[in-house]
């Protein structure tokens, strides 16, 4: 992995695979505000990246400083990175990291992280509702189906620790430390429409269902949510500049009349100056901030959209979202109701099924191609997890049309799984 982390990070490639979520494209997809070509004066804030992080930073800045001059720079189309290419899942699974966080950071810091993760889910869905955004906004329960005995036991231990360490009200139904544990696998199969074991022709052996955990999560059309919030920001004065790759950030040789130090943002088209630079570029950050090479490593994820068979026994839509967790990795899944009354199933993952834990998918920014080994695996995940009878394909022709869409996207990975938030010498990440 050290070798993969040392690969120099490149900027986003020009022509990625089309993402299921980006159809139809937002009217903001290729906006370039005229002033950004030759700015007449420096900006107060420059935000690099138009995904959910950059957009929410812009939203909050505008709420707090409505008169500030703010520019947002995006290398490709608006929201064309991870936010526009993800699995549509608002889910934290805090129990899976709580014990490690408590061990390395202390219990109080671990609790802060778990509470923040929960609050982020709740407030994202609340904001979508408050703003009236049509983005398939659904707060619901999720279920983790566990296919490894040790993972199931570790999960139960972590859930109990989280319950013990939080306030009593946080263990109430729907709160941050509320979990329902299922040890009766027959009940799990019936309630969540899954098979007693997972089989896939790309694997050497089947994996037995050990149990399940149910808790609060949600699903959302992240591209539509983010571009809708961004549209509001633009109407309030945010200047958006797409198809403008930032190559570097340098201290400016000039200061304004207020004597505030400024920074020059270098692109192929122009140089933009700003008092504050906020880098929200996820897996591409190390291209802009070379000092973070090896600290934030690009990681390619892969997702499919699949259509259940004509004789499916799955309810439409499935009432929960899902994760399928094995010894080393997991898949994540949401239902997406369609206007026709049917549903698409969005499922991604498969990284841990590759040699060396998927090391080949680290250090690259190629979201214009698929990994064929992951494609073969993902194609059989839903019939494997739910069982062929529940999935309901009645002919080979149906199976041949199972996958409706498939694409990849680039995320940022760190050695300890923690985000980089804070000052980096002269800016903010």
Phi, psi and omega in degrees: 000329179299322179295319180293324181291340182272354179294124181303131182283133180258163177288169178303138179285158191288325189232079179287166173301144177295136178266136176310321185286339187267024176238115359281160179289150175292147173302341180273002190308317185233038181284135170227107178295134187301325184292335183291341179291316176222081184301137180279337178203162182297158177266157173286319182223138170238127180249127179256112182117130184246023175281196185295326179293307180299321181293317180289329173297315178298315180303313182287324176297316181294324178295322185269330181226072186298339181264000181290145173273117185232133175238144176239129181248134181227133185291325181239218174289159177304133175055042182261000179269218187301322182297323180270007185226016188269196183261004178074020188253126170255096190210140182251320185052049186301330181298334184286341180242352188299315184295319179292320177297317180297323181290318186267331185247345184098154186299317184295320179290322178298321177294320178301317181295312181299318180292322178296317179300315179296313181299324180297318178297308183300314185287331175298313180291324178295319180296318178301320179290315181299319182276354179067037183277129177278090186220030178054043185287117183215111171273127185206180174276160174233162177227134172260115175269124188254129184242028178213127185299314182294324177294323179293316180294319178296322178296317178298319179297316181293320179297319179295321178297319179295319177298317182293326188271343182267171176290154184302319182294338180284349177265359178291158183307128178088359182264181189297327183250021176271123176221144172248124182260131178246117176255342178275102185292334176295320177295319179299315180300317183288317186285327186246008172059051179237161180277160180292341176210157181260127176231148182205131186296344178277352181253153182286328182214161179280164182235127185280138174290127184255334182164190184205156174233132179244138180198188187272137175204209178182179176220150184202149172279091190296324179296313181292320178299310185293315181292333176290316176297319181296323178300320177296321179296318180298319179297335180265007173118352177298134176262122185254135182225100181270173178053037182227095181285129174274124182264330180194166175233128183228148174300133179284148177278352182241154172238160180280181178299338180274001179064020176278130178297144182233166184233139179264126178259114188265123174236173179290338185262326189198174172240128181245134179254143179209151178287326181227132178243127181243115183264112181234057189249011170052237187293346181265001187304321184288346172290321182278315181251091187299335181292348178262008175304127181088343178269318172244112188250129176299143178221127182269128174251159183226138186223145173237157168243127184232151181251125177300158180291167183293339179253028184299146174258002179286135175294151181242116352278163171303135186285343180236164165268171188223153158227145179243111192248123177254199183294320187247336185208195185202163167244153180234145190211138172228152169273147174233104180299142179250155179303334181288349184098352175268194180212152166259150174248122180260119181223134180225169180131219178086356184301315185290348179278351179277161175302146178057035176064024179083025182303330182296340182268000178264146175085004180240154179237024182276094174257026175259000182219165179252155169270113185299330179293320177291322178302313181297320180291310183298328182300332183255004184293318187286322173292329179287315182284315183275339184091143185298326181293316177294321182293318166085030174281133185256353181204159178299329180297323177294317180298325180292339180252016185300313184274116181274327184201151178207140183202174176234166178204158186253126176246168176254128179246145175237160186299322183255006179079001182267147179283159172263114179226118179144188185286138174235073177076293185231005184212204178224142175244000000 
